[in-house]
Amino acid sequence: MNSAFSSLTRRAFLGRSVGSLGALALADLLGQPAAADSSLPGHHRPRAKAVISLFQHGGPSQMDLFDCKPALTKWNGKPYPGGSLEVHFDKQAGNVLGAPYAFRPHGQCGMELSELLPHTGSIADDITLVRSMSTGSVDHESALRIIHTGKFLAGLPSLGSWVLYGLGAENRNLPAYVVLADPGGLPVDGERNWSSGFLPAVYQGTPFRSGAAPVLNLQTPAHLPPAGRTNQLALLDELNRRHAARFPENTELSARIANFETAARMQSAVPEALDLSSESAATKKLYGLDNPVTEEYARRCLLARRLVERGVRFVQLFLNGQPWDTHDKNAERLKGLCARTDQPSAALVRDLKARGLLDSTVVLWTGEFGRLPVSQGKDGRDHNRHAFSLWVAGGGFRAGHVHGATDEFGYKSVEQVVNVPDFHATLLHTMGLDHRRLTFPHEGRSASLTDAEVTDARLVPALLA
């Protein structure tokens, strides 16, 4: 080793090199596979091999979009007659608030949806609409943890991390779990939405940004000669592996080494995967790239299709902040959000189906909870944990099916109720994973996504084809 490096500590070298760690080419140098490629076998034959999660932060209003309730119109502006409500902002609670937009049936299945969702209506015969969801918290952060990790406690692994832990990667040249972030900023609860928690860090989501540099520090700096880069990477690899051998329990370091190796392969794979120039004009128009209202979300939905097409296991789209949190101007906000997301979301399902990918890909559209049937202030809706709606398509889910029901005001799920752990168990099942057997040793016990012995999580066969 060069004498100039012989006395250089690993910490010092990392401190000098941190600005360009993402460009490490260790796989090319050493021919080592990435740690995330070590797949665990599934538990049974899967229907799906990939998931695209279109997550809607804030809690979309189920009775205004997916769950038509004539009683809301009948009682609009009058005191709620259905008994007591669990109200988050109780001092702002008002009378019954009618749905501001009309509903109409769609598809051969006759699924009733809001007029704000014409494109979702066009795929009604391809989706499962669950109207009877419930969750355990009325607070955003804890409800987000429940929908993403199965429990309201912080620091637990996300659904995507569990899927990756159970199934491993298909494409060594791309991260197996990709987050397509909103260029406007992070969602509420930030990176915890895609954290690997107590699972090895290699299973966490990898954020891709919009723009010319989707992954920070991926490319080699222009001023650095190839020979210098090769020597730098070889040295850093040796220092990392020595350190890892001394501290094998440090999964963050192991994950970083694996991610460095993946980063080298990503230098060519990522630009190709994110290059939309090869997509036809018809495909771009299908998603809405020709419309400034839909263009940004459409681009990410199309990128999601391209990623699963190339073997990425789990892709998530997030929105900046929590835009579906309609505490005021409920009707106006819903109109704008649906205009932005409806066409791209439906186009993703239609495109996957046309390419023969929908049978093996689950598309999930959901938020963390729903809204109340009464007004908050003048024209808003408060949080509701007792009922919300989601839709899911592909991957063995039952197409053209409406599952469950809420009471006449849409406040509480009352028929064929599905809680979040139940849905997680069912989604894992389509991926060939048994939620009771997908475990990891943590704090002296076998932890899992659903912790079925505590949550009583159960598969919901009625959701499956």
Secondary structure, 3 states (H helix, E strand, C coil): CCHHHHCCCHHHHHHHHHHHHHHCCHHHHHCCCCHHHCCCCCCCCCCCCEEEEEECCCCCCHHHHCCCCHHHHHCCCCCCCCCCCCCCCHHHEEEECCCCCCEEEECCCCEEEECCCHHHHHCHHHEEEEEEEECCCCCHHHHHHHHHHCCCCCCCCCHHHHHHHHHCCCCCCCCCEEEECCCCCCECCHHHHHCCCCCCHHHCCEEECCCCCCCCCCCCCCCCCHHHHHHHHHHHHHHHHHHHHHCCCCHHHHHHHHHHHHHHHHHHHHHHHCCHHHCCHHHHHHHCCCCCCCHHHHHHHHHHHHHHHCCCCEEEECCCECCCCCCCCHHHHHHHHHHHHHHHHHHHHHHHHHCCCHHHEEEEEECCCEECCEEECCCECCEECCCEEEEEECCCECCCEEECEECCCCCCEEECCEEHHHHHHHHHHHCCCCCCCCEEEECCEEEECCCHHHHCCCCCHHHEC
